[in-house]
Amino acid sequence: MSETVDYARGVLPEIAGYAAELAELRHRIHAQPELGFEEYVTSDLVAAKLAEWGYEVHRGLAGTGVIGTLRSGEGRTIGIRADMDALPIREATGLPYASQVDGKMHACGHDGHTTMLLGAAWYLAQHKPFTGTVHLIFQPAEEGLGGARVMVEQGLFDQFPCDAVFGMHNMPGYPVGQFCFRPGPFSASSDTVEIEIIGKGGHGAAPNEAVDPIVASANLILALQTVAARNVHPSEMAVVTVGAIHAGDAPNVIPGSVKLRLTVRALKPAVRDLLQQRITDLAENIARAHQAEARVDYHRRYPAIINDAAWTEFALSVAQQHFGEERAGLMEYPMSASEDFSFMLEACPGSYLLLGNGDGEGGCMVHNPAYDFNDALLPIGASYWVHLVEHFLGR
């Protein structure tokens, strides 16, 4: 993007005039970060704002979830989701509004996501530029705890049926205000595997009298690298990473067991199934070949985000029409990261998109102690949600 890009393009004048209040609101949320299913202060704030602006407010789904409903005549129904939780990270930004809770911070921008949706909520309530129903979904516990899954299981779309649902995440490293879309697979599934190789402990000087789980684990780790390389079609994405190994305390002692922890990623359900089968088979058979035993605990966490093609094309067209074609386009590749918005898309068609957080000061990657959401995105993201509602529920 060139330096002459008009970042004000697409931003509604009323929301531009409300930008300072939005920044203050985000800073307030940022200073009081709360972990998953503990977003009591944040959800109280969200619910109070929605009630003040005339929304029907429902609370209790997934504990701290909040849904704000705005109706204007008969028509279709759209859902828009923002996540609210923070991370167990000690903040190192030195900002005046930095976390006031030691060991917790908004290191992924959920404070910004929540504020952008509140900005849209404020405008929609003031103007009601649509015919139909809007459900604004403020979700807890995205960071590893599956708050979206819990909301869906507790009846989110039964109580608040939607014709389509949309979500957004900021992306450091992308130019400020750059909208990125992708139909079909958007981000990978994420599974965690815990493997325990159980042998027989012994003296390091007498390995013949022991069953060495470290040797078995070493062979397993090497074999796991062949799964993506030799079992998955070359055109498909698959990741098998051993991120943790725990075994032994002394150089002259063969431990009784070794524990491995893996993260496993895929874009397609069939590949996800294949990875689970091959990892389990390798662990059990390689352990057996070394006279050891393998216990495999396979945790299926988040499925892949699969964007509906038609709704993604629609969401892209809205961004291009209001913000310019140079600021809205398709991603070349899906992400290997994961997001629990996938549970909502399994239950309701829709689309998930990225919004550039900046490639300068906003370039620090998420989940980093130095990260901060870029306030310049607040009026941009809020205005996009309003435009999306207007087109989806247009009069």
QUIRA-V925914 format. One record per run of one state. SS is the DSSP state (a for helix, b for strand, c for the rest). FROM is the first residue (numbers start at 1). TO is the last residue. Records with the same first field share a line. If there is no record, write none. Layout:
SS: FROM-TO + FROM-TO
This chain:
c: 1-12 + 18-18 + 32-39 + 53-55 + 60-65 + 73-76 + 84-86 + 88-104 + 106-109 + 128-131 + 140-146 + 154-155 + 160-163 + 173-178 + 182-183 + 188-188 + 199-199 + 201-201 + 204-206 + 210-210 + 212-212 + 232-237 + 247-252 + 255-256 + 267-268 + 290-292 + 303-304 + 308-308 + 324-324 + 331-334 + 336-340 + 348-349 + 359-360 + 364-376 + 393-395
a: 13-17 + 19-31 + 40-52 + 110-127 + 147-153 + 156-159 + 207-209 + 213-231 + 269-289 + 309-323 + 325-327 + 341-347 + 361-363 + 377-392
b: 56-59 + 66-72 + 77-83 + 87-87 + 105-105 + 132-139 + 164-172 + 179-181 + 184-187 + 189-198 + 200-200 + 202-203 + 211-211 + 238-246 + 253-254 + 257-266 + 293-302 + 305-307 + 328-330 + 335-335 + 350-358
